[in-house]
Amino acid sequence: MKQIITISALALALAWPLPGKTQEQEPGTVEVQRLTMSTALTIARAAIEACTAKGIQIGVTVVDRNGIVQVALRDTIAAQITVPISRGKAYTAANFNSATSALQDRADSAVGRFPGLVMSAGGLPIQVGGALIGAVGVSGAPSGITDEECAQAGIDAVIDDLEMAME
């Protein structure tokens, strides 16, 4: 038994790369794409305009890839609660890199009860070239489906420009 452990430890030590001796050196930093404030504001305004066209007053929040707020707007007579709910939806979409409508079945779980998460429709990740760069959350419509449509309208307002910038 002792011989098996010794051989296993030796094999592991030989397989472990030595510092400075790797075939491909990894960089010490990574480049992260971020939304500009102007782009985040365009997303938020386009989401509000889409819901206003439907006669709905909303709150909208755009977050970066870490779920940190970049822009939060509330339409003129939207309820005050729309802002923290939209923030929770955006935060959740960013952290799960998923539409919050796809997470609704997890809402009544230990994860779903984690503070700050909102797992109801209306939050969408913003992805460009397969990379998560942010998320948008909308709250205030009578249904989460409409919230999500308005969030998508916000993304649609900038996605072509974002994709062109990534090429």
Secondary structure as the mmCIF struct_conf table of DSSP 4:
data_model
#
loop_
_struct_conf.conf_type_id
_struct_conf.id
_struct_conf.beg_label_comp_id
_struct_conf.beg_label_asym_id
_struct_conf.beg_label_seq_id
_struct_conf.end_label_comp_id
_struct_conf.end_label_asym_id
_struct_conf.end_label_seq_id
HELX_RH_AL_P HELX_RH_AL_P1 LYS A 2 ALA A 15
BEND BEND1 TRP A 16 TRP A 16
HELX_LH_PP_P HELX_LH_PP_P1 PRO A 17 LEU A 18
TURN_TY1_P TURN_TY1_P1 PRO A 19 GLY A 20
BEND BEND2 GLN A 23 GLU A 24
HELX_LH_PP_P HELX_LH_PP_P2 GLN A 25 PRO A 27
BEND BEND3 GLY A 28 THR A 29
HELX_RH_AL_P HELX_RH_AL_P2 MET A 37 THR A 52
TURN_TY1_P TURN_TY1_P2 ALA A 53 GLY A 55
STRN STRN1 GLY A 59 ASP A 64
TURN_TY1_P TURN_TY1_P3 ARG A 65 ASN A 66
BEND BEND4 GLY A 67 GLY A 67
STRN STRN2 VAL A 69 ARG A 74
TURN_TY1_P TURN_TY1_P4 THR A 76 ILE A 77
TURN_TY1_P TURN_TY1_P5 GLN A 80 ILE A 81
HELX_RH_AL_P HELX_RH_AL_P3 THR A 82 PHE A 96
TURN_TY1_P TURN_TY1_P6 ASN A 97 ASN A 97
BEND BEND5 SER A 98 SER A 98
HELX_RH_3T_P HELX_RH_3T_P1 THR A 100 ARG A 106
TURN_TY1_P TURN_TY1_P7 ALA A 107 ASP A 108
BEND BEND6 SER A 109 SER A 109
TURN_TY1_P TURN_TY1_P8 ALA A 110 ARG A 113
BEND BEND7 PHE A 114 PHE A 114
TURN_TY1_P TURN_TY1_P9 PRO A 115 GLY A 116
BEND BEND8 SER A 120 GLY A 122
STRN STRN3 GLY A 123 VAL A 128
TURN_TY1_P TURN_TY1_P10 GLY A 129 GLY A 130
STRN STRN4 ALA A 131 SER A 139
BEND BEND9 ALA A 141 SER A 143
HELX_RH_AL_P HELX_RH_AL_P4 GLY A 144 ASP A 156
TURN_TY1_P TURN_TY1_P11 ALA A 157 VAL A 158
HELX_RH_AL_P HELX_RH_AL_P5 ILE A 159 MET A 166
#
